[in-house]
Amino acid sequence: MRKIITLLIGTIALMNMTFALCAKEAVLIDFDKLKANGNGYDASKSLAEDDGDMTDFTKHPFYEKDRSGRSVQLPQHMPTLIDYSSIAGSNFTEDETNRMRVSLSAYNWNVILNSSSATVSNLRKTKTIEWHSKVPANNLGFLKEDNTDDKAVIDRGGFNVLGVRIHFPESPFNNWALITPPFEIPAYEDIISDYKGELLSDEEIEENKGKGQKFLNGRGVIRNIDIIKSMSVRIYGCQFKNSFAVLLKDQDNVVTEYDFPQYLDFDGWKEISWRNPNYIDNVQNRALYVIPLYPRSEPYIKLDGFRVYRQGDQVGGDFVFYLKDVKVVYDEAVIEKEYPIDHESAWGILYDRTQEAKKREFDKIGRSEILKYLESQKMDQSE
């Protein structure tokens, strides 16, 4: 009897362990993979992924300043480049339309202050940049050698990051700053160019058609995602007791803010985590139901931004932090496997849906970026 009970307990433990292991981990965004490698309009001048200036984490090519310290031309990450010139109309020169492109390069990210903090003085001192960090001498598991990407970082001796400077008011009231991508990251965008921005062949473009993979793999989108179990952010703190949150948008355009329980009051690199308090590890306790398959589209999440909160009793003025990546552990919505019938090839329903979604997203991005471009052209260009 004792053997049977022991065997039963062991089986239950194994089942729980198995279901706990079913959760999948993916990188939502990794700024080390978003290092700028081009000027955005001339692919012939772009750098390859294995170029010396790209593998050397201390170098930031294409970043130029004038004598006043203002950026002449913001560098771009060519693999995530979005061309919005088709929305501009006809009253622009060829050179102007060639420059109507933007990417997820760290230089392009926006920082929005809450209304009472958004004074001219504070906004002028608030910005984002692409920067770099050495591998911490006291690693403490911050980078893991059994992880392919981390091992490459360790071999290089460092990595690239998103650097953020926020100038909060020094008055004793609560403030926040929202750090957002330069555009709403498209959930479905096809790959039509290589790493340097050179247009792919017609055969390669046709092969990628309808897959919408441009912003997957650490570029802001995770697809086929159901319940989020946990989330982790590798971030550099400077001992300010400010709090941090990640904002995600799903396929229904619902934005959810995930507040991390840890303050940024530490010195150096640290992995901070958020765990879903409502996540049920034991499948026996879950509400089980049948999920319709094709043509139900894959649910997804995409990065909508980061938010930093400063309480009124904390130090105001300048605050800086650096961010390497965001990882998500989640349950898959649909098990990926081979089926005897390729439904999508027969009907193309998901492709039609993704094209409609892509067009809506692209129009939104284009109109917003055109307004930014026109505003930049009206600004004083003198040094």
N, C-alpha and C positions, 0 to 999 in steps of 0.2 A: 504493500500500500504506500509505504514511504517512497519507494522508487517511482511509483506512478505519479505521486504528487510532485516530486522533484522534476520528473520529465515534463509534467504539465506546466510547471512554473518556467522551466527552461524554454519550452515551446512558445509560451506567451511572451517571454522576454525577447526571444528571437524575432517574433512577429512585430513587436513594438520597435525593435531595432531596425528591422527591414523597412517598415513604413517611415521611420525617421530618416533612413538613408535615401528614401525616394525623392526627397527635396533636392532641387538642382540649384547650383550656384552659377551666377553669370555676372560679368562686369557690365554695369550700366554705362559708366563713362570713365575713361582713363586719360588724363591730360598728358601723360607721357607719350601716348600714341597720337596726340593732336598737335605735335610740334610743327610750327609753320615751316613750310619747305618751298614756298613760291611767292610771287607778287600778286597772283590772282588773275592776271590777264595774259601773261606770256609763258606758256608751258615749256618753251625751249630753255628758259632760264631756271626752271625748277630743279630741285635737288632730288636725287633718288634716295630710297630708304636707307641704303648702305653707304651713302656718301659720308665722308669724314666729318663734315660740318653737322650732319644729322646724328651720327653715332656719338659725337663729342657732346655730352649733355650741357657743357658750359657755354656752348656757342649758340647764338640766336640769329641766324642769317636773315637777311632782307629787312632787318629792323633799322630804319634810318631816322635821324632827327635833324631838324634845322638848327640854326644858331640859338633860337629861343627855347630849344628843348622840346618843341612840338613834333609829333610824328609826321614825316613826309608822306609815307605810304605804309599802311599797316600790312604786315606779312600775312599770308593766308596758308591754311592747311589744305592743300590741293585736293586730297581725296574726299573732303566734305564740302567742297565748293558748291555754292548755289548761284546760278546765273539767272538774274531777274530782269535782264535788259529787254526781254520780249514784252514786258508790261509797260515799258517806258514811253511808248509812242514814237513818233517820227522826228520830233524836234530836238534830237540829240545827235552829236557827231559820232563817227565810228569809234574814235578814241574814248569818248565818254561812255558809250554803251559797253565797250570792252572792259571798262573798270567797274561796271555795275555787277559786281560779284562779291559774295561774302561767304565766310566759312566758320567753322567752330574753333578757329584759332583763339587762344586765350586772350589775345589783344582785343578781340571784338566783343567780349562779354560786357553786359550792362550791369550797373549798380544803381538801384532805385532806392532812394531814402523815403521814409514815411513823410507825409506832407509837412508836419511841423519841423522836421529836420532838414528839409530840402531847401536850404538857403543857398544863395549863390556861392558863398564862401565854402560851405561844406561840399557842394557838388564839384567845385573846382579841384578840391583835394581828394576826391574819391575816384578810383579807377581800378582797372584790372590789367595785368601784364602776364606774359609768359616768362617763367623764371626757372631756376634749377636748384637742386639740392644734392649734396653728397649722400651716399649711403650712411646712415647713422653708425657711429663707432660702436655704440651699445645698442645693437639691433633689437634684442629682446623679442624676436619673432615678428617684428614689424614687416620684414621681408622674409619669405619662405623659400629656401633653396629647392624644394621639391615642386615649386610652381614655376612653369616655363617662363612666364613674363618676369617674375621676380628674379629668377636666376640670371636672365639677360641683364636686368638692372644692376645686380650685384657684380656681374662681370664687367660692366661699363664703369662701375664705381659711383654712379649717380643717376638721376632721372629728372625729367622736366615736369613742371607743376603749373597750376593756375595760382597766380599771386593776386591777392585782393587787399587794397587799401581803402578803408572807410574812415571818413572824418565825421564822427558823431558830435552833436552839441555837447557842451560841458555843463549844461543846465541839468538840475536834478529831476528829470522826467524820463519816462520810458521811450526808447527809440527802437527802430528796426531798420535793417537794410536788406533788400532783396537782390540777389545776384542771379541774372537770367542769361540764357543763351542769346546770341545776336539775332536769332530768329526762332520761331516755333519749330522744333525739330520734326521733320516729316517722318511719319511712321512707315510710309511706303515711298521709297525713292530708288529707282534703278541705278545700277552702276553703269556709266557710259564712258568713263575715262580711267586711266591707270593712276598710279601713285603720284606721278609728276603732272597729271592733268591733261595728258595727251589723249585724244579721242580714240576709243577702241575700234577694232574692225567691225564691219557690219555683222559678221557672224557672231562675234563676242557680244555685241549689243543685243542681238536677237536671243542669244542664249540666256542673258540676264533679264530679259524682258518679263515684267510682271512679278519678279521675285522680291523687289523692294528691299534690297539688302544693304543699301549705301550707309545707313546709320545704325546697323547692327554691330556686334562685336566691340563694345567699348566706346561707341560713338553716340550714345544717348537713347537707344531703343532696345527693349527686350520684348520678344513676342512669345506667344503660347504660354502665357503666365496666368495662374489662377490665384491662389492665396499666397501672400508674402509671409514668410516665416520670420525672416530677420533681414537687417540691412546694416552694412558697415561702411565707414568712411575713414580713409587714411588722411589725417589732417595735422597741420603743424600749428601749435599754439604758442602764445607768448605770455602766458599767465594772466590773461584778462578773464574775468568771470562773466563772460558772455555765453549765451546758449545758442544752439545750432539746430537747424531743421532742414530737411530735404523735401522738396515739393515734386510730386509725380502726377502726371495726367494719364488717364486711361482711355480706352477706345470710345467711351461715352462722353468724352471731354470733361470728366469730373476730375478736379484737382484735389488731391489729398496731401495734407502737410504732416510729415512724420517728425515729431519733436524728439530729439535725442536727449536722454536723461543726464548725460555728462556735460559739465561746463567745459569751456576751452581754457581753463585755468591751469594748464600744465605747460611745461617748457620743452619744446621739441616735438618730434613726430609721435603720433599715437593713433591707434585704431579705435575709434569710438563706435558703439553699436546700438541699434534699436532692435528690440525683440517684440514680436507680436504677442500681446498678452492673451489674445483670443485664439491662438493657434492650438489645435488639438493634435497631439502626436499619435494617440492611439486611434486607429481606424475604427475600432469597435464603438467608440463614442461619437463618431462623426455622423452627420445626417447624410445618408447616401441617396443618390438619385441618378437617373439616366440622363446623360448629356447628349443632345442631338449633334450629329457630326456634320458632314458636308450638306449644304453649303454654308454652315455656320463659320463665320470668319474667326481667325485666331484673336483672342483678346491680347492686348499689349499694354505696356506702360512706356512712357517716355519722360525724360527729365524736363521738368518745368522750371526748376531753379533751386537756389539755396537761400535760406534766410538766417540772418544773425540778429539776435535780440540783445539789447543792452538795457539793463534795469537802471532806473534813475539814481540809485545809490552807488552805482559803479563808476569807474573812471571813464570820462568822456574824451573827446579829442580824437587823435589818430589811433586807429586800430588796424593791425595787419595780420593776415593769416595766409597759409598756403594749403592747397588741396591737391592730392594726387589722384585718387580714384574713389568710386562708389561701387560696392558689390551688393548683390541681392541674392538671398536664398529663398526659393519659392517652390510651390507645387506646380507641375505642368497642368495646363487646362485639358490638353488632349495628348494621349500617348502616341508618339511618333512611330509608325511602323509601315511596312509595305502592304498595300491592298491590291487585290487582283484586278481592280478597275481603277484607272486614273480619271477620277470624276472631273478634275479641273480641265484636263485636255479635251474632254468631251463637251463641257458646257461653258467654261470660262467665266463662271459667275463671280468668283473671288477676284479675278483680274479686273472685271468691270467695276466692281466695288472699290478696289484699290485705286483704280484710275480716277474715279470720281472723288475719292478722299484726297488723292494727290493733287488734283486740280484745285480743290478748295484750299488746301494748305499752301500751295504754290502762289495762288492769287493773294492770299493774306500776307505771305512773306514778301512778295514782290512790291505790293503797294506800300508796306511799311518801310522797306529799304529804299524805295524811290524817294519817299519823303525825307529820309535821313540824308540821302545823297544830295538832294536839292538844297537842304539846309546847310550842308557842309560847303556847297559851292557859293552860298551867299555870305559865308563867314569871311572875315578879314584874312587875306592870304599873305599879308606882309610879315616879315620876320620881326 
